[in-house]
Amino acid sequence: MFEPEMVEASKTGDVEQTRIVLELLEYVGRGGEQSQRRLASELGVALGLANTYLKRCVKKGLVKIRHAPARRYAYYLTPRGFAEKSRLTLEFMSYSFALFRRAKADCMAALEAARERGYARIVLIGASDLAEIAAICALDGGFVITAVVDANIAAERFAGAPVVRNMDLLAPPPDAVLVTDMRTATATAEAAIAKFGAERVLVPALLGVPPSDPRRGA
């Protein structure tokens, strides 16, 4: 899924909370061997935070706890918990589809700016969901994605293109770069501008680089 930086700051907490509660309910609903430590691992949060969310769900009547042998506990969804899981699933899917449509539109706008400048060979900076969407848009628009720059993944290819660890390894230089780093978009854009010049750096609007910033490429 998209990282929280992809949404407005006022909505970030709500989206992340929805994700955690939904995944918690899904975990409990699967049954089987359960522990708060494993729950925390599934949710990708600290043990204390997982315990806090579990207690909230119990208090709201979404989850019940019963004692099991050897001082263990078993968790199960209440009818209200099943209903809430279904509601949150639909809500999160709706949000995800809306975000996908926006991401696609923003990538297409950035690539159109590249086309107007005569650029055809594009590098994506940041392996992410946004990079995958950008790669699809590029293919549809007749662009060539020559590489994806990301130092944090082990894969040799991403979104159909070779992965390089940093911008200094790009050879030959691309016509333009499209920022698809969803965690540190502003810092990544600044580094790309320093390397290639503002004219050759494209930034999808939803990444949050201020519209008044003259460094924006789209």
C-alpha positions in Angstrom: 0.0 0.0 0.0 0.8 3.8 -0.3 2.7 5.4 2.6 1.0 8.0 4.8 3.1 10.8 3.3 1.0 10.4 0.2 -2.1 11.8 1.8 -2.9 15.2 3.4 -1.4 15.6 6.8 -4.8 16.0 8.4 -5.8 12.5 7.1 -2.6 10.7 7.7 -3.4 9.5 11.2 -6.9 8.4 10.3 -5.7 6.3 7.4 -3.0 4.6 9.4 -5.4 3.9 12.3 -7.9 2.4 9.8 -5.1 0.2 8.4 -4.0 -1.0 11.9 -7.5 -1.8 13.1 -8.5 -3.5 9.9 -5.3 -5.7 9.9 -5.9 -6.4 13.6 -9.4 -7.6 13.0 -8.2 -9.7 10.0 -5.5 -11.3 12.2 -8.0 -12.2 15.0 -10.5 -13.4 12.4 -8.0 -15.9 11.0 -7.9 -17.7 14.3 -5.1 -20.2 15.0 -2.2 -19.6 17.3 -2.3 -16.0 18.6 0.0 -13.8 20.6 0.4 -10.1 21.0 4.0 -10.3 19.9 2.9 -12.0 16.6 0.1 -9.5 16.3 2.6 -6.6 16.5 4.8 -8.3 13.9 1.7 -8.7 11.6 0.8 -5.0 12.0 4.3 -3.7 11.7 4.0 -1.8 15.0 5.6 -1.9 18.4 4.3 -4.4 20.9 3.0 -1.7 23.2 1.0 -0.1 20.4 -0.4 -3.4 19.3 -1.6 -4.0 22.8 -3.2 -0.5 22.9 -5.2 -1.2 19.7 -6.2 -4.6 20.9 -7.6 -3.1 24.2 -9.5 -0.5 22.2 -11.1 -3.2 20.1 -12.0 -5.1 23.2 -13.5 -2.0 24.8 -15.6 -1.3 21.6 -17.0 -4.8 21.6 -15.2 -5.8 18.4 -13.0 -8.5 20.0 -13.4 -10.8 23.0 -10.7 -12.5 25.0 -11.0 -15.9 26.7 -8.4 -17.7 28.8 -6.5 -20.6 27.3 -4.2 -23.1 29.0 -0.7 -22.2 30.2 -1.7 -18.6 31.0 -2.4 -17.9 27.4 -5.3 -16.0 25.8 -7.4 -16.6 22.7 -9.0 -13.7 20.8 -12.1 -13.9 18.6 -14.3 -11.5 16.7 -17.7 -10.7 17.9 -20.6 -10.2 15.4 -19.9 -6.5 15.8 -16.3 -7.1 15.0 -17.1 -9.0 11.8 -19.4 -6.2 10.7 -16.7 -3.6 11.5 -14.1 -5.6 9.5 -16.4 -5.6 6.5 -17.0 -1.9 6.8 -13.3 -1.0 7.1 -12.4 -3.2 4.2 -14.8 -1.4 1.9 -13.7 2.0 3.3 -10.0 1.2 2.7 -10.6 -0.2 -0.7 -12.5 2.9 -1.7 -9.7 5.1 -0.4 -7.0 3.0 -2.2 -8.9 3.2 -5.5 -9.3 6.9 -5.2 -5.6 7.3 -4.4 -4.7 5.1 -7.4 -6.7 7.3 -9.7 -5.1 10.4 -8.4 -1.6 8.9 -8.6 -2.2 7.8 -12.2 -3.5 11.3 -13.2 -0.5 13.0 -11.6 2.0 10.6 -13.2 0.4 11.2 -16.6 0.6 15.0 -16.1 4.3 14.8 -15.2 5.0 12.6 -18.2 3.1 15.0 -20.5 5.4 17.7 -19.2 8.3 15.5 -20.2 6.8 15.0 -23.7 6.5 18.7 -24.2 10.2 19.1 -23.5 11.1 16.3 -25.9 12.1 13.8 -23.2 11.5 10.1 -23.8 14.0 8.2 -21.7 12.9 8.5 -18.0 14.4 7.3 -14.8 12.2 6.7 -11.7 13.7 7.8 -8.4 12.3 5.6 -5.7 11.0 2.0 -5.8 7.4 2.2 -4.6 3.7 1.7 -5.5 3.9 5.1 -7.2 6.8 3.9 -9.3 4.8 0.9 -10.5 1.9 3.2 -11.5 4.4 5.6 -13.2 5.9 2.7 -15.2 2.4 1.7 -16.5 1.7 5.3 -17.5 5.1 5.5 -19.2 4.5 2.3 -21.2 1.0 3.6 -22.3 2.6 6.9 -23.3 5.4 5.5 -25.3 8.2 6.4 -22.8 11.1 4.2 -21.9 11.9 3.7 -18.2 15.7 3.1 -18.3 16.2 2.5 -14.6 14.8 2.8 -11.1 17.1 4.4 -8.5 16.8 3.0 -5.0 19.4 2.0 -2.5 17.1 0.2 -0.1 15.9 -2.8 -2.2 17.8 -6.0 -3.0 16.0 -6.8 -6.2 17.9 -6.3 -9.5 14.8 -5.2 -11.4 11.7 -3.2 -10.4 8.6 -2.3 -12.5 10.4 -4.0 -15.4 13.5 -1.8 -15.2 17.0 -2.4 -13.8 17.6 -1.1 -10.3 20.7 1.1 -9.6 21.7 2.2 -6.1 22.3 5.9 -6.6 21.9 8.6 -9.3 25.7 8.7 -9.9 25.5 5.2 -11.5 23.1 6.2 -14.2 24.9 5.8 -17.5 24.1 7.2 -19.9 22.2 10.1 -18.2 18.4 10.0 -18.7 16.5 12.6 -20.5 14.5 13.3 -17.3 13.9 11.8 -13.9 10.5 11.3 -12.2 10.5 11.3 -8.4 8.5 8.3 -7.1 10.1 8.3 -3.6 7.1 8.4 -1.3 8.9 8.7 2.0 11.4 11.6 1.4 10.0 13.2 -1.7 11.3 16.7 -1.1 14.9 15.6 -0.2 14.9 13.3 -3.2 13.7 16.0 -5.5 16.4 18.4 -4.2 19.1 15.8 -4.8 17.9 15.1 -8.3 17.7 18.8 -9.1 21.3 19.2 -7.9 22.3 16.3 -10.2 20.3 16.9 -13.3 18.9 20.5 -13.1 15.3 21.6 -12.4 14.2 21.3 -16.0 14.8 17.6 -16.0 13.2 16.7 -12.7 9.5 15.8 -12.6 7.5 15.5 -9.4 3.9 14.2 -9.2 1.7 16.7 -7.4 0.5 14.2 -4.7 4.0 13.9 -3.3 3.5 17.3 -1.7 6.2 19.4 -3.1 4.8 23.0 -2.8 3.2 24.1 -6.0 4.9 27.5 -5.7 8.3 25.8 -5.7 10.0 26.6 -9.0 11.8 23.2 -8.9 8.6 21.3 -9.6 8.8 19.5 -12.9 5.1 19.2 -13.6 
